[in-house]
Amino acid sequence: MTRIRTLEASKPGSVGVMGKWRYIALHALTAATFIFLLQRYGLNASLDSSLLWALTFGGCAAGLAFMQSNR
């Protein structure tokens, strides 16, 4: 019975539940880190502004990754 569930979860085009959320979190973290470093060190923005932009871009990236994983 476990083998059948494993095969069902690994069908082409499907993403496992943990893989899906891991993908979304990694996408959001990467985008937030990138925009934070760009704002803080590339554009010499303040810490508050950099954190706000990182939070915004991380949220947008998580939304996009969520939409893509549900395709």
BELMORA-V916494 format. One record per backbone hydrogen bond with DSSP energy under -1.0 kcal/mol. NH is the residue of the N-H (numbers start at 1). CO is the residue of the C=O. If there is no record, write none. Layout:
nh=(NH,NH)
co=(CO,CO)
This chain:
nh=(5,6,7,8,9,10,11,14,20,21,22,23,24,25,26,27,28,29,30,31,32,33,34,35,36,37,38,39,40,41,42,43,45,50,51,52,53,54,55,56,57,58,59,60,61,62,63,64,65,66,67,68,69,70,71)
co=(1,2,3,4,5,6,8,11,16,17,18,19,20,21,22,23,24,25,26,27,28,29,30,31,32,33,34,35,36,37,37,38,39,46,47,48,49,50,51,52,53,54,55,56,57,58,59,60,61,62,63,64,65,66,68)
